[in-house]
Amino acid sequence: MQKKIKIGLALGGGGARGLAHVGVLKVLERERIAFQLIVGTSVGALIGAGYAIEPDAAALERRVLDFFQSEGTQNRRIKLLEKMNRRGTEKPDLFHRLMRIAEKEMALGLMVVRKSLLPEQDLRRIFRALLPEIDLKDTKIPFCAVAVDLISGREVVLKSGRLIPAVMASCAVPGFMPPVPWEGKVLLDGGIIDPVPCRPAKEEGAEIVIGVDVGQCICRPRPVEDGIDEIQRAIDIMGFHMNKQSTECADVVIEPDVKGIEWTDFAKYKELIRKGEEAAEREMNKIRRILPSGFPKRLFQRASGVIGGAGRGWFAGKFSKSGGKTAVSANSAPVGTG
């Protein structure tokens, strides 16, 4: 009897660059590479949760496009982030330099007097526009969100409890989004210590892990004009090396060519999705080589058979017009082979 293989998908953090995950999912689905576990950090948790609820990459892409093409309040809040890392011209004149300084000082001033740049109520509206109010254990594909506890400094893998607060915790970039209280913990962005959660995917039972790294590049440094730029450059360097360490235990790493795009540049959502597709296509031969013969098609058929239920019903109704670690226990059952 052939051994059953459990494939895990580890989706990394990277702000706007994480929209490339949508393109990766489109290709994996098209090529019938199904998986029985999704683990996400930061934006990887947001995209991963959206797919785990309704395993339909085309539907996920439509939701993302609808969100960013709309002119709603939620979208305007996201667009405000685009001003935070503005590169400006190659040789900025005095006016543009003064504008950059003013923007940075305004942002820092808000962070000093608030817990975060973006208010919690606005963030909840954003996440509710993209995700339903369900429990983590009710997703069609078992899903975990990775965060870090601000008190203990330990990684926390969220496997049960309410989906939206769990994803918000995983996405809570310090200073930009508020921390999320969770069972005596104070949770922040999981990318602080585990930007591509390949190890948690292995520990949750995945025998094969496909990691998706949308981290920052350090080969094209931005101009360093002040102390804030120095800090940002140091963070970029630290993040680059952390991403490399996080993907060491992955069997295959997909790296979309998005490393020169700012984490706040959500306006490039179409380009980012396309770059995710291109990267997944480049790695397809490598992915197929590590799978038993005939496995992807059979597994995809089994996974597809369970799509439906509460999660899909929510999406169908909502979008019908537009066409180290602390583990939290769960009762999720793997899709397909287990």
Secondary structure, DSSP 8 states (H G I E B T S, - for coil): ------EEEEE---GGGGGHHHHHHHHHHHTT---SEEEEETHHHHHHHHHHHS--HHHHHHHHHHHHHS-SHHHHHHHHGGGTT----SS--HHHHHHHHHHHHHHHHHHHHSS-SS-HHHHHHHHHHHS-S-BGGGSSS-EEEEEEETTT--EEEE-SSBHHHHHHHHH--TTTS--EEETTEEEEEGGGT-SS-HHHHHHTT-SEEEEE-----SSS-----SHHHHHHHHHHHHHHHHHHHHTTT-SEEE--S-TTS-TT-GGGHHHHHHHHHHHHHHHHHHHHHTS-TTHHHHHHHHHHTT--HHHHHHHHHHTSTT--EEE-------STT-
